Amino acid sequence: MTEDSTHPFPSPAPDSAPAPDGAAAPATPPTTPESSERSAFSRASDALQRHRAPSEVWGDEREAVSLALRWAAEHTTVATDPKTTARSAAELQAAVGETITEDGIGAARAMELFDSVLLPATRAAEDPMNLAYIPAAPTRAAVAFDTVVSAANVFGGVWENGAGAIFAENQVLRWIADLLEWPAESAGVFVSGGTMGNLSALATARDHALRARGRRPEGGWALACASTAHSSVASAARLLDMDVVTVPIDDRGHLTGEALEGVLAADPRICAVVASGGTTNAGIVDDLASVIPVAHRHGAWVHVDGAYGGAALAAPSAKGRFAGIQEADSFIVDPHKWLFAPYDCCALLYRDPRPAAAAHSQHAAYLDSIDRGESNPSDLAAHLSRRTRGLPLWYSLATHGTAAYSAAVERCLASARTVATAIEASEHLELLLEPELSVVVFRRPGWTPVAYRRWSQRLAKEGTLLCLPTAFAGEIALRLAFVNPQTDPAAVIDVLERTMHAADGS
Ligand SMILES: *Cc1c(COP(=O)(O)O)cnc(C)c1O
């Protein structure tokens, strides 16, 4: 049988897929040629039939596979709905009922509930007018390949099991290491997110200090960072039983070597310094060129948290802000934030990976037969089993090329500058700082916190714009985070012009 001939199983083939219980079938993407999608989909779902007999344990899963793959194929290409939003657990319980039952509810019902109730109770992170928190804007290629990664089901912890997939991930990590101008021996691993990346890097820093100094200092270990460091840094310190010593920032919001010098000289417990490569709240890049040499003179490890902003290393117009990063010891960037990859994905890199392997390698009778000569991702962070979650980024980068990535990041930077300029020029708004990266922080003079909230909630409900209040320099402010190259800055400016005049936010 050739691949394109009629596919052999009658149940939900794409052209006869049931609309379970009379519910609307998922929308068909208008722009994709039906036929090519159908054949790609048919081939994917037929694979189970051709290569695997129905399982003696699970029976015939073809319908379950077919429904899930069809949904994924279609959803990858449909537009986002900005109005979808969280609902209470009680409401969801009422709408969905018990799904975990002794006999199962069946694939069609489960898929229908997911499509019609569960997913609509989540927020579309990639909507172009979602500018709250740090949203996400994965390429279609990356999203689609995440399904491939799932189907391939590779154990990505050790080279022996995952060599080919790890090799591809490592090529992506090398691209990032080149942006950092790090040496050939630098290495890294993809972990679930910035929180896990920061924790793993700081565990390495603390372990490295213990080996260097031979003992825990009087009073325990400490790390130094600015008050603007991400909340995950304090969380990591708590987990690692380290104190956090806060270093004062300069008048433009940066951690500097000058301020750090005094702090490090006064507190020998500090074994690590965390600098932000783009603060989450305002997109400020700490002064790495002065911070790193000062930290190293005091024997402290420097970890650069670029979870959000590290992507700007790929943008020529912003790369200069990271001057000095060549000498940092570890670095993270979340491709799920601004490198157009789906959740969940953080690239953690070490300039010299040996201290990480010393801190994180797991040893056990059944693990010690593993060939540790090659790259073993499990050695570089707090994990053993892992999904090869760097591969969606690999596929998208391989598809589009790094120049397209640089251009996409530049586009977001340009959008932020355009909107910031319009805010500066407007009579009713006040820009609070010139954006260094792609976060714009501003305020509406005269508004109370209630007015800000009213405005923000109304626009969210209408699906017009997602923009939430934050605090900046001690007062309430608004922030817009541009990580989606599809966001049209003119549309954002139009919303700010149209909706922010009323004195009470209504
Ligand atoms: C988002 C963020 C983190 C945490 O990353 P997660 O992937 O959400 O765990 C850490 N640091 C910075 C600067 C961030 O923006």
The ligand as a Gaussian input file, in Angstrom:
#p B3LYP/6-31G(d) Opt

LIG

0 1
 C       10.420000      34.758000      33.414000
 C       11.689000      34.993000      34.118000
 C       12.225000      34.023000      34.964000
 C       11.498000      32.738000      35.284000
 O       11.359000      31.955000      34.153000
 P       10.247000      30.794000      34.087000
 O       10.507000      30.217000      32.738000
 O        8.923000      31.473000      34.188000
 O       10.502000      29.861000      35.197000
 C       13.443000      34.271000      35.530000
 N       14.093000      35.417000      35.292000
 C       13.604000      36.378000      34.489000
 C       14.395000      37.626000      34.264000
 C       12.377000      36.200000      33.867000
 O       11.884000      37.149000      33.072000

